[in-house]
Amino acid sequence: MTFPSDLEIARSASLKPLRTIAGSVGIPPHLLEPHGDDVAKVKLGAIEELADRPRAKYVVVSAVTPTSLGEGKTTTTVGLGQAFSHLGKKATVALRQPSMGPTFGIKGGAAGGGYAQVVPMDVLNMHLTGDFHAVTAAHNMLAAVLDNHLYQGNASGLGPHDISWRRVMDVNDRALRHIVVGLGGRVDGVTRQTGFDITAASEVMAILALARSLPDMRERLGRIVVGYRPDGTAVTAEEIRGAGAMAAILVHALKPNLMQTLENTPVLVHAGPFGNIAHGNSSVVADLIGIRTGDYLVTEAGFAADMGAERFFNIKCRASGLVPDAAVIVTTVRALEVHGGENLRKQIENIRLHGVTPVVAINAFPGDTHAEHAAIAEIAASEGVRSAVCNHFTEGGKGATELAEAVAEAAEEPQGFRFLYPDAAPLREKISTVATRVYGADGVDIAPAAEAQLDRYERNGFGNLPVCIAKTHMSLSSDPTRTGAPTGWRLPVREVRASVGAGFIYPLTGEMRTMPGLGANPAAHDIDIDADGNIVNLS
């Protein structure tokens, strides 16, 4: 018998009214703004209104270094959330919103999979309530204000070759990576070279994910640095009077979106910052609401524990003030066939560096053997951590109850959560700390241009910000071809950029594509609609 597709499973789901879903975790109807039958915005007033309720256990789901096929982290997050109901507990799941670039590219959608999905999956993957479009519009509004500022005389004194603000769109389009604007006559603007990034890479997206409130978002937008004067001082969005219009565009987008899983577990879907050059986590406001809605709040951090989880701990938790109670490390047989047991051991260590108890989730795939699962469990046991084999893809929440039990036990243990470095540490020290302690590098080699950039940021008062190191997700090292847990290498930093509004500095360690391209046979070739207007061939 052929296993049904994700879309077929999603369309056979029995959905409950969102008022019922919200009511099951104590969110009253007056805090909801319906968007059709299957999605609702949750008003930001919920943060204050629910504040006196008990705090849920806070669980972050991460992974070992992935293979090119992915290891099922979102599916495991959804499956774990569903599993708690089988134990008589209430859970809420918090996830990033998928970018349509990868959805129409190679990766496909990001609603989970099999019987551990967020539904309706086509609604989730196809721009949902328009938050991505609002981010796109706000980002490009600032770009328009900036170019008009140059055209109208450049009162701020921006250096023409030191402008850092580009444009964005939520489509994979390599032809827009490098462009020239202002061509034509004098009235068509100032001619200069710039380019497009994908919306998920926008600093505005990172701000949406890290802001705690509307005033906080407005302040962060004002702090965005659009470029520098010849003397090295920063020019901000506030200074060129672009931040207010951006905030007006984003008022509605700051409200998280409420959906449900196949088993009617509440899901807060919000924001979608890039996992390479940003922190790769869903929003702070969703977590501030979800943390008061039941027994467990389960959220996902992008890529492996050396990337998404490290940024969850050192960037997101700094912004939210929330402290995690446990962490899940998703692994698969195929991942350890590529990276070996030492990678799992190192990712366990990376979680423990922050004083958090890890649990290993062995995501089962067809063709796995009991002996292979037992070998992974033995590695976990040798490190003194719990593990569980999960079959949530084929069985839903029932297939992840063993994992839920292990997570519940881990979350009851005393936690000694700690940041990896203090705010006051110099930027170079922060970079070195992450490189040596989390990645396993022997040290850091900073290029002369990056040295100058670090100096400029510290002179501008940005030195107290955390760092978000942009590197490959396919290796613990900066070299995607090095598997396992590499030793005897140094982290090369070729460039350093500043997301001052979002609140982090991001060093680049390799060629980071902020605007993906389409492959020879992208999903966009096959996604279509049928005669009734239903989306088909979405995976």
N, C-alpha and C positions, 0 to 999 in steps of 0.2 A: 504494500500500500504506500502511495506517495505521500510524504508529509506535506501538508498544505503550506502555501506561501504565507509570509507575514501579512500581506494585504488581505488574503482570504480569511485568515484567522481574525484579523482586526474587524473585518466587516461582519463576522458572525458573532461578535461580542454583544452581550446584553448590558447596555449602559443604563445607569441610574440617572435621574435628574440631578443636575449639579447642586441644587439646593439640598438634596438628600446627602450627597457626597460631602458638602461643606458642613451640614448639620451633624454628620457623624463624628466630626472632629471639633465641634464647638464653634464653627464660624457662622454667625447668624446671617439671615438673608439680606439685611440692610447693608452688609459689607460687600455684597456682590454686585457686579455690573455685567449682565449677560451679554455674550457675543454669540448669537445663535443659540442652538440647543446644547452644544457640547463643550463650550469654553466660556469662562467668565473671568473678568478682571476682579482682583481682590483689592479693595480700597486700602490705602496706606493707613487709614485710621485703625485698621486691625492691629497694627503694632502696639499702639497704646491701649486699645480696648481689651486685648487679650493678655496684657502684660502681667496681670496678677494671677494668672493660671499657672499650674505646675510646669516646670521646664522639662521637656522631653530629653531623653538620652540622644546625644548628637553623634552620628556615625558617618564617617567619610569613606567612600569606596575608591580605591586606587588599584594599582596593578603592577605586575612585573613589566620589564621592558617588552613592548609588544612585537609581534611579527607584522608583516605587511597586511595580513588579513584581520588583525584586531583580535582581542581575546574575550570580547563579550562583557565589557565593563558596565555599559548601560543596561544590558539585559540582566546582569547580576544585581545591579542596583534596584531595578524594578522587581525582580524576583524576590529579593530580600525584603523589600517593602511589603509585597504580597504575603510572604511567608509569616510575618508577625501576626497576621489575622488568624492563621491556623493555630497559633499559640495563645489566642485569646487576647492579643495586644493590639493597640491602635498605632499605626505608623503613617507618616506622611513622607512622600518622596519629593526631593527638589532636584531638578535637572536643568541643564542649559537648553536653550532653543536651538534647533538645527539651523545651519546656514544653507541656503538654497544652492550656493556654489557647489559644495560637495554632493548635495542631493542630486543635482543634475550632472555631476561629474562621475567620479569612479567610486567614491565611498558609499553613496546611497544615503538613505535617511538615517535618523538617529532616535528612533522611538523605542529602541529595544528590539526584541525579536522573539519569534515563536509564541509561546504562551506567557511571556513576560514582556508585555508591551504597554506603552501609553497609547490610548485611543481617543478619538479616531486618528490613526497614524497618518492618513493623507492630509488631514487638517493641520496636524502638528508640523509636518514637513513642508507644507506649502504656505509659508509666511504667516500662519497663525492669526494673531490680531494686529499684525502690521508693525510690531516693535522694531524689527530690523529696518523696515522702510523709514520709520521715524528717526532711527539712528543715522541712516544714510542721509536723510534730508537735513538733519541738524548738523552733521559733519560738513556737508556740502554748502550749507548756509554760511558756515564760518569761512569756507574757502572762497565763496563769492564776496563776502564782506572784506576778506583779506585782499583779494585782487582789486576790488573797488578802492580799498585804502591805498594801494600802490598807485592806481590810476589817478586818484584825487590828490596826489602830492606826497604821499608817504610821510605823514607828519611824525610817525614814530621813529623814522630813521632806520627802518629794517634794511639789513644788508641784502642786496638783490640775489646774492649767491648763497645766502644762509637762511633761507626760508624752509622750514621743515614740514609745514602742513600741506598734505596732498588731498586728493579726493577719493571717494569710496563708492562702491556699488556691490550688491550681493549676487554677483555673477562671476564665474571663472572666465577671465578674458585676458590672456597674456599680451594681446596687442595694446593694452592700455597701461602696461607697467611703466613705460617711459613715453611721455608726450610733450608737446610744446603748445602752450596756450597763448592767447593774445595775438594770433596771426591776423593779418588784414590791415586795416587803417588805424589811425591814432585812436579813434573812438572805440575800437575793439579791445582795448586794454593793453597792459604791459606785456610784452613778449618775454616769456621765460620758460625754462624746462621744469616739468613736474611729472605727475603720474597718478595712477589709481591703485589703491589697495582694495582688498575685499572687505566688506563691511565688518566682518568679525574681527578684523585686525585694527579697526578704528579705536583710537583712544576714547572716543565717546562711548563705545560699547563697554570698555573697561570701566568707565565712570558709571554707566548705568548699573553695572554689576556690583560696584563697590560702595555706591552712595547709600547712606542710611535713611535719608529723608529728602524731600524736595529742596529745603534750604541747603542741605549738604551737597546735593547734586548741582545746584546753582553756583555754589562757591567753587566746586571742583571745575566746572565748565569755565569759570572766569580765570582759573589758574593755568589753563592750557597754554603751553608755549608754542607760538606759531613760527617763531624764528628769533634771530639775534641781530643786534646792532653790530657795527664794525668793532666797537669796544668790548664786545662779548656779553653785554647785558641782554637779558631776555625780554622779548615782547610778547605780551599775553593776549588772550582772547578778550579779556576785560578791557585792556588798553585800547584795542581797536574797535570796541563797542559791538562785539559779536556774540557775547555770552548770553545776553538776555533773550534774544530771538531763539537761540538754541534751546534754552530752558523751556520756552513756550511750546516749542515743537515736541518736547520730551515729557511733558506733564503726564500724559496718559500712559506713555510707554514705561514709566517707572512703577506702575502697578503690576504685580506678578499675575500670571495666567493660571487659573485653576482648571485641571483636567482630571482624568482618572485612568487607572490601569484596567486591564481585562477583568480583574477581580474586584474592581471598584475601590481600589486604594486611592486616596487623594494624591494628586501630583501637582506641585507648583513648578511651572515651566517659566523660566525667565532669564533673559540675557544670554549672550553666546560669545564671550571673548575668546579669541584665538588661544590655542594651547601652547604655541611655540613662543610668540613674542609678547603675549599677555598671560594672565594667571590661569586661564582655562577653567574657571569655576562659575557656577550659577550665582544668582544675585544674593547680596546681603539682606535686602528687604524680604525676599522670599524666605530666607532662613529665620529672620527675626519674627516672621509670622508663623512659620512652620514649627518653630521650637516650642510653641505654646499650644499645639494642636493634638497632643496625644502622648503616647509612651515613647515613641522613637521618631526622630527625624533622620532620614537617610539621604545623603547627598553624594554626588560623584565629582571627583577631581580629574581633569583631563590627563591622558597619557599615564605614564608610570609614576611610582612613588617619588622618584628623583625629580620629577617635573611638577605635575598637577598637585600632588600631596604636599610637596615642599612649599609650593606657592599658596596652597590652602592654609597651611600652618602659619607661614611668615608674612603673607600679604592679606589674605581674606580674614583670618582670625584677628589680625591687628585692626582691620577696619570694622569688623562686626562686634568685637569684644566677646564673642562666643568661644567656648572651650570644648574641644571634642572629647568624647568619652571612649571611643574605640575607632579602629580603622580596619578596613577589609582590604586585603591584597589579592586581586583576582589573578589566577594563573591557569594555564592549560598545559596539556601534555605537549602540544606542538611548540608552545613558547619555550618550554624547558629543553626540548630537542634542539632548538636554535641557540638558546642562551645558557643552558645548563643550570644546575642547582645553585651555583655561586651567585647567579643573578638574583634568585629568590632570597638567598641569605642576605645579600646586600640591601635589597628593598625592605626586608624585615628590619634590618639595622637602621635604615633611613627613617622608618616610622618611629622606632624606639628613640632615635636621637632627639625627638620632640616630646618624649615622655608619654607617649600614647601606646596602648596595648594593641598589637596587630592580630588579626585572624586571617588565615589563608583560605580562600575560596577556590576550590578545584573545579573549574567550570568544565563539565563533562561534554565530550563530543562523540558522535558516532565513530566507532572504531577504536576508541580507547579501551584499554584492558584494565582489569582490577589490579594487576601487578604494577602498571604505570601509575595509577592513582595512589596505590600504597607507597610507592617510592617517593612521591611528592609529599604525602602525609608524613613519611619518615623524616624528610628534610625539615618540615615544620616542627615535628616533635623534638628533633635534635637541637632546634633553636628555642625550644620551650614555649612554642605558641600553638594555639588550637588550629585545627583545620577541619574542613568538611567538603565532601563531594556534593556538587550541586547539579540538579537536573531540571532547573526551572524552565529552560527553553522548551522542553518536551512536556513537562508536568505542571508548569506554573508555580505558584507559591508553595504547593505541597512538596515540590522537588527541592526547595531551599530551606525547609524547616530545620534541618540539622545545622545549617549555617546560621539561621536566626537564633537557635539555642546557644551556639558558640558565641555569637556576637553579644547576646544578652548577658552571658556570663562575664565576658571580657569587660562590658560596659559597667559592671558592678565593682570592678577592681579599682582601688585608689589610683588616680591618675596624677602625674606630676608634670602636666603640660608646660612646655617652655619653648620660647622662640630660639632660633638658631644663633641669633646675634642681636645685640641691643641697637636701638635706633641711633644712638650716638656714635657707633663705630664708623670709621671712614669707609667710603665706598669701596676702595680697593680691598680693605679687610673683609667686607661683606662678600665680595666676589670670591675671594680666596677661601673663605670659610665654606661657602656652598660647594665650590669646586673640589676642595680636598676632603671635606667630611661627608658630603652627599654623593658626589660623582666618583670619588676615589682617585682624583688627580694628584700628581706630585706637587703641583704648583700652577701658577698662572703666568702666561706671557702676554703682556699688553702692548699692542702696537703703538707707535708714537702718536698717531692720530687719535687713538682711543685715550691715551694718556692726557692729551690736550683737552679732550671732551670731558673727561672726569674732572680735571682742574676747573674747567669752566662751570660745570654743574655745582661743584662745591663753592666756588666764588659767588654763584647766584643763590646760594642758600638751600640747595637741593640735597645736601649730603646726608640728611637725616632719613631719607626715604629708603625703603627696602629695595632689594634688587630682584629682578626677574630675568634670569639668564636665558637668552634665546639660543637653543641648541637643538640638534636632532633628537627626535623622540625614539629613534630606532636603536640607540645605544646609550649606556650610562656615560660614555665618553662623548666627545664632540665629533667623532668619526663614525658615521652610520654603518660602516662595514665591520666595526669591532664589536663582537658579540660577548656575551657573558658578563663578567665584572672586570673590565680591563685594568691593568696596573702598568706602571712605568710610562705614564704619559702626562703631558701638561696641557692645560686648557688655553687655547689661543683666543684672545679677545681682539678683534679687528676694528670694532666700532662700538660706541656706546650712545644710546639714545635716551631721551627723557620723556616719560609720560607723567608730567608734573600734576596735571589735573586728576588723573587716575590715582597717582600716588606711588609710583615706582620708577626706578631706573632700569633700563634693559640693555645689558651688554650683548652684542652679537658675536657668536663664536664660529659662524660658518655662513654659508649662503642661505639666508632665510627668505623664502618666497612669500611675500605678503599679498600677492595676487596670483593665485593658482591658474593653470591653464587647463584646457580640456584635452583628454586623451584621444586616441584614434577612434575609439568606439564608446563615447560617454553615454551615461544613462539618458541624457537629453535626446539621443537618437530614438529611444524606445518609449519613453514616457508619453502618454497620450490620453485622450478621453474616449469613452464609448458613446453610443448613440443617445444614451440617457444623461450624459454629462459626468459620468463617474470617471475618476482618474484610474488609469490602468498602467501596469508595468512599473509601478513604484516599489522599490525594495528598501 
